Amino acid sequence: PYQRGREILSNSTKQRKGFVAVVASIAATGGLLFGFDTGVISGALNFLKDGWNLTPSELEWVTSSVLVGAVLGAASSGRITDVFGRKKVILVTAVIFATGAIATGLAPTLSILVLGRVVIGIAIGIASFTVPLYISEISPTQSRGALVSLNQLMITIGILVSYVSDYWIADDANLESWRWMFLVGFFPAVILLVGMLFLPDTPRWLIGRQRHDEGLAVLRKLEDPALVESAYRAIRDGVSSNNTPDTSSPGALNILQPWLRRALFIGIGIMFFQQFTGINTIIYYSPVIFKMAGFVGNTESIMPAMIVGVVNVLFTIVSMLLIDRIGRRPIYFIGMTGMIMALLALGSA
């Protein structure tokens, strides 16, 4: 009986870990789509320029219109995620990703192409908020950090996949081959949509909506049995305190309290300047830059850009392995130093 009990416990642990891995992997497909639709434009630009005789200004609109949508999506995602739940919002996001892929791939005019890119940007903005939130709330306490970092890894993998698929699809003899570059994004969107249909919403959202039995049922599938009750109490207490009004500093003004203000500005500053360094210029325009540097064909110019994607993935993995060993600040400074040197070298080349 003792041995049989150990086997049952072992099988239960394996099933729980397997369920967590499946849930996190499916949800992280949203991160892959984020990365894919960020990088996919790079391989298409040269084909669009030659096939549609676009001016540099028009190419810039095609490229940057996705960021307009991303701002709109990110700005609106917080409230709708709280109202409708993380799962439903991710399902809708998958539909938006799929719609954007079809709209851009089949676009008959420049205006429709730009509009399709805005639609994709909306999906990227929502995914950038909702997917890591879902993963963090669905993850067991002991493995939350590792599973949340999976989303960032999937973003870099998505960028690499976009480069590789662009290269495979690119055909210098067919200037319309850029269409399939965009249409490829439809398939991971369907995977995300179908996969999320079978996943639960997060325990925190369910408990916050007073659906305690459902939240507990999900927790039992995710958490170590010994931690289920403590995790439930922590979520319940956290939700209760968030719902308790602070009359001294109501609503959104809470984030401007003196004790929080400095951390707020540092956090926003890091996120802003991380993007403002110009790394997205390299991700978007790598094939264009390499073609200017002497690579002759549109297809040939995509190949060296894949180096950017490979290194991006490799050093995301390296940082994930080192972040708990040497700390956040040293890795941040190493990364910023590398970016300063690399961007100076690129600008001088």
C-alpha positions, 0 to 999 in steps of 0.5 A, a space after each residue: 500500500 505504501 508503494 502504491 501510494 507513492 506511485 499515485 502521488 508521483 503520477 499526480 505530480 507528473 499530471 499537474 506539472 504536465 498540465 501547467 506546461 501545456 497551459 503556459 506553452 499555449 498561452 505563450 503562443 501569444 508571445 510568439 505572435 507578438 514577436 512574429 508580427 514584430 519581425 515579419 515586416 522586415 523581410 517584406 519591405 524590400 519586396 513591397 518597395 520593388 513591387 509597389 514602387 513605394 516611397 521611403 515615407 510610404 514604407 515607414 507608414 507600413 512599418 510604424 502603423 503597427 505601433 499605432 495599433 499597439 499603443 491603442 491595444 495596450 492602453 485599453 487592455 487593462 480594464 477589459 481584461 479585468 471585466 471580461 477575464 484573461 482567457 476571453 481577452 486572449 481568445 479575442 486577441 487570437 481572432 484579431 491576430 488572425 484577422 490582421 494576418 489575412 488583411 495584410 496578406 490579401 491587401 489590394 491597396 496600400 491603405 488596406 495594408 496599413 489598416 491591417 498593420 494597425 489591426 495587428 498592432 492592436 493585437 500586439 498591444 493587448 497580448 503584451 499585457 494580457 499574456 504575461 498576466 495570464 501566465 503569472 496568475 495561472 502559474 504555481 507559486 514555486 515556478 512563477 518566475 520561470 514560466 513568466 520569463 517563457 513569454 519573453 523567450 517566445 517573443 524572441 523566438 517569434 522574431 527569429 521564426 519570422 526571419 526564417 519564414 520570410 527567407 523560405 518564402 522570399 522569391 526574387 522572381 515573384 515580387 508578390 511573395 511578401 503576401 505569404 510572409 504575412 499570411 503565415 501569422 494566421 496559423 499560430 493565431 489559430 493554434 492560440 485560439 483553439 488551445 485557449 478554448 480548452 484552458 481555464 481562466 486564472 484563479 485570481 480572476 475567478 476568485 475576484 469575481 466571487 467564483 470561489 469554487 471554480 478558482 479553487 478547482 483550478 488551483 488544485 490542478 496547478 498547485 502542490 496540494 500542500 500549497 493550495 489552501 495558502 495560495 487560495 487565502 493569499 489570492 482571496 486576501 489580495 483581491 479583498 484588499 484591492 477592492 477596499 477603497 483607500 479614502 486617503 488617495 483614491 483610484 489611480 492617484 495611488 500610484 502617485 503617492 510619494 513612497 511609490 513615485 520614484 519606483 514608478 518613474 524608474 520602472 516607466 523610464 526603463 521600459 521607455 528607454 529600452 525601446 527608445 534605444 532603437 533596437 526595433 529599428 534593427 529588427 524592422 529594417 535589418 534586410 533593408 540595411 543589409 541590402 544597402 550594405 551590398 547584399 544584392 537580392 531581396 532574398 539574400 538580404 534576409 539571410 544575415 538578418 537571421 543572425 540578429 534573431 538567433 543571437 536574440 534568442 540565445 542571449 535571452 536564454 543566457 539572461 534567464 539562466 543568469 538573472 537569479 545568480 548575478 542579479 537584475 542590475 548587472 544584467 541590465 548594465 551589461 545589456 545596455 553597454 552592449 547596445 551602446 557599443 553595437 548601435 555606435 558601430 552600426 551607425 558608423 559602419 
